[in-house]
Amino acid sequence: MTTTAPAQSGPEASSDWEFRRQGNRFTDRITTGAADGWPVQAGRYRLVWSRACPWAHRARIVLGLLGLDDVISLATVDPIRDDRGWRFTLDPGGRDPVLDIAYLSAAYLATDPSYEGRVTVPCIVDVPSGRVVTNDFGQITLDLSTQWRDHHRPGAPDLYPEALRHEIDSLNADVYRDVNNGVYRAGFAASQQAYERAYTTLWDRLDALEDRLSGQRYLVGDSITEADVRLFTTIVRFDAVYHGLFKCNRNKITEMPALWGWARDMFQTPGFGDTVDFNQIRTHYYATQRLINPSGIVPVGPDLSGWRQPSGRERRGG
C-alpha cells in the first residue's frame, strides 16, 4: 500500500503576523529506567540530523563530545528539503542504509499514519521497529548527557552539571526565545511590526551575551556546557545566513569582539568546528526558503577564513 508523505508546510504565522514554531509531535524519552518504554541500549537507535539545521547540529555536537558515536548510529539527510521533506539522497541509492527508507517522513508515518505536520530533525528512530522515538530537540541533548552516562567516553565533559542546571536552564530559555528562535521570528515575520519586535529583542539579547562573554570564557561556569552548544549552532550560521537572508543586519558577529572570540574558541574546539559545513548551511537556507529568497540563488560569501584565527580566549582559563 502506498502512503502519502506529510506535506512540508512553510513557516507558521499567527493572526498577529508573528512566526510560530511547530511543536514537537514525538516526545517519548530514552531513559535508564525506560519510563516511556524506551531503554538505554547501545546499537538500538539512530539519530537523524542535517548538517544545515541548527537544532539538529546541537545533537550532533553533543553526541561527539560525549563519545556516543559508536553507541547511537548517525544518519545524515540532504540539505535540500523538497515537498516530501528531508531525504536520504546523500546515501547510495538514495536510501538510508540502516532504516532502508528514502524519506524521513516514512519513519514519521510508521509511527503515526495520520501525521500531517512538518517532518523535522533531529529525531531519534528505533531501528528494530523503524518508529520515531522523539523529535524533541530540546530534550534529546539533555538525555544524551544524563541518561547515557554509562556509555560516555572516558573523560567526557559534563555538559549539564547538576550544580549549574538552574542557571543553564534559565539562560537557555532566554537564548532560545530571543536568539535561536529569534532569528526565525525576524526572518519569517509577516508584518513590519512583527519583524521589528523580533529584531529588537534579538539584538538586546546579543548585546547582553556580548557583555556576559566579555568577563568569562564560557556562558556558564568554567567549562563548556549545554548552554554553549545551544548558542553556538545559531552564532556559527549568523553571518552566513541570518544577517542577510533573515534581515538580522544591525551588524555581524565578527564585529562583536567577545561573541566573535567566543565563537572562534568554540569552533576550534574538537567536536564543534569539525561538524560545521558552511556549504550545506548556505545551500539549505538559500535554496529551500523560496518564500524569502524566490530566486534560490546561493551566495558565495562570506569570507570564512577568520574562523581559524586564534581567539586568545584560553587566557581566561577554563
N, C-alpha and C positions, 0 to 999 in steps of 0.2 A: 504494500500500500504506500502511495506517495503522500507525504505530508508537506504542507506549505510552511516555509520558514517564516518566523515573525518579521513583519515589516520593520525596517530600520528608520524610525522616525527621527526628525531633526530635533533641534533644541526646543525644550519646552518653555513656553511663555505663559504667564498668568494674566489675569484681567488688568493688573497694574503694569503690564509690559515688562515685568522682571523675569529673568531666566530662572527656571525651576529645575533642579536636577532630579532625574528619575530615582525613586527609591530602590533599594536592593530587594530583589524578589526572593533569593535563596539565602537564608541566614542561619542555617544549621552550623554547628561548630564541631571541629575535630578536637577532642579533649582526652586527657589521660584517663578520665573516668567514663568516657563515652556517654555523657549525659544526653546527647542528642542522637545516640545510636552510631556515632562515627568515632571509632577508637584511633588513637595514635598508632600507626602501623607503618613501618618502613616499606617502601616499594608499592604501596597500595594506591597512592593518589598522584594526580598530575596537575601541576599549576600551569594554567594557560595565561600567557601575557603577550603584550605587544611592546616592542622597543619604542614605539611612538607615544604610548599612553602614559601620562604621569602617575595615574592611580595604580596601574599595573607595574610600573617601574619600581614603585616602593617595595612591592612584594619580591621582585627580583633581587633588589639590593639586600633586603633582609635575609632572603634565602641563602645568598652567597656569604654574607658576613657571618652567619651562624653555622656555615658548613653543612647545610641541609641539601645541597645539590644532588648528592647520591642517595638521599632518603626520599625526597619528593621529586619526581621527574618533571621536566620543563618542556612545554610546548609553546612555540612562538608563531603568532599569526602575522599575516601580511599587513604592512602599514596602510594599504588601501582597503577601505571597507566599502563593499558595494551594497546594492539594495537588499542583499540577504545577510549582510553583516560581516563579521570577522571570518576570514577564510584561511585555510592552511596551504596556500599556494607556494610557500617557501619550501615545502617538503616535496620529495619526489612523488610524482603522480598527483600532486595537489591534495593529498590526504595526510592527516596526522598518522604517523606510523604506529602509534600505540593505541589511540582511540579509534582509528580507522574511520574517521569522518572528514568530510571536505569543508564543512562549515561548523563553527562553534554552535550555531543555532540548533544543530542536530542533538547536541547534549542537552540544551535547554528544553527542547521538545520531548526528549526521552524522559525528562524529569517532570515536566508539566505540559502535556499535549495541548492545553488551551492557552499557553503563554503567547501573548501578542505584543509584549513590550520590546524595548531595545535590548539587544544582546550586548553584554558588557564584559570587559576584562578589568582586573584579574578575576579568574574564578578557579576553584579547585574542583576537579572531577574525580569521582570514584572510578578507577579503571575497570574493576570487575563488572560493574553494572552500567557504566557509561553515563551515570547520572551526576548532575551538578550538586555538590555538597553546599557550596557557598559562593556568592559573588559579593560578599560584604567586605569591600576593600579596606574599611577601617579596622575590622576585627581580625582579618586574616593575618596581618603582620604582628598584632599583639599576641595572637595564639601561637604563631611560629616562635615567638620569644619565650612564652610562658608554658605552653603545653608540650612542646617538643624538646625540652631541656635534655632529656636522656640521650638525644641524638645530636646535640650540638657538638661541634668540633672542639677539641681541647683548646682552651684559651679564647673561646668565642666571647665577644663583648656582651655585656648585659645591657641591651638596648632599652629595657623597661624596668630599671631598678625600683624595687618596692618603695624605698625611702623617697624617691623623686616622682612617683606616679601622679600625685595630685598636681604638681607643678607642670609636668609633661602634659597631662590631660587638659589642663586649663590653657596652656599655650597652644596645644594642637587645635583646640576648639576655635580659638581666635584666628589662627593661621588658616584653618580650613574655611571658615566663614569669609574672611576678608582677602585671602591671597589665593589658596588652592582653588577654591570655587569662585573667588572674587574676580579673577581674570576672565572666567567664563561669563560671569554676570555682566561684565563690561562688554565683552566681545559679542554676546548674543542678546544684549538689551534691545528691546523693540521700540524704545522711545528715547528721546534726548534726555529726559529727566531720569529715567532708569539708568541710562549709561552714566550720567554724571554722578549719580549717587554711588554707583559701584566704583567708578574711577576714584572718587574722593576717599571712599572707605579703603580701597586698595592702597593708595599712597600714604594715607595716615598710618596704616599698619606697617608698610615697608619702612617708613621713617622711624617707627618705634623699634622695629627689628634692627635697623641700622644703629640706633642708639644702644640697643642691648648688646650687639656684637662688637661695638666699639670698646667695651670693657671686659669682654670674656671671649675665649676661643670658641666655645660651643654654646648652643642655645640654653641647655640646662646642665648644670654640674660641670665636671672637669673631663668628661669623655663624651664620645658620640652616643646619642640616644635616638629613640624613635622620633623625637622632635626634629632632629637634624635631617633624618631621612625624608620626612614628610615635606619639609620646606625645600630641600634640595631639588626634588623632581619638578617643582614649579620653577624655581630660580634658574635651573640649567636650561629651561626652554624659553626663558623670558625674552631675551634679546633676539633670539632666532625666530620666535613666533608671536608671543603675546604683545610685545612692544608695537609691532606693525599691524599684524592681522587683527588683533583684538583691540587695537586703539588704546593700549595702555602706555602712552608715549610721553609721559612727562619727562622722563629721562631713562637711560639704560642702566642696567645693573652694573655695567662696567664703570659707570660714573658715580657709584656709591661705594666709597673706599672700604668700609667694614663688610658690607654684604658681598662685594666682589672678592675681597680677600678670603672671607669665609667660604664662598662658593668654590674658589680655586683650591682651598685647603681640602674641602670635601672631594672635589673632582680628582685630586691627586692621591686620595686615599684608596687603596685596593678595595674593589667591590663597588665603587661609585663610578668614576670616570670610565672604567673599562666596560660598563654596562650601558653607556650612552652612545647612541647612534644618531648624530645630527642629521644625516641624510634621510633616515626613515622618519625622524621627527618632522622635518620640513615637508617631506613628501606627504605624510598623513594629513597634516593640518591644511596645507595649501591646496592639495589635490582633492581632498574629501569634503572640506567645508565650502561647498559651492554657494551656499546661501550668502556668505560674506566674501567669497573670492570666486565669482562666477567664471572667470577665465580658466581657473585651475592652474595658472602659471605658478611654478615653484621657484622662489628666489634662490640665487646662488649664494648670497651672503647670509649672515655677516662673517667677518674675519674671525676665525676661531682660534688663532694662534695664541691668544692671551691665556687660554685655559691652562697652558703648560708652564706659564711663568710662575716662579716661586711666590708663595703668598706671604712668607715670613710669619705666619700665624703660630708656628711652633714655639716662638719665643714667649708666647702667653702660657705655655705649659699645657698640661692635659695629655 
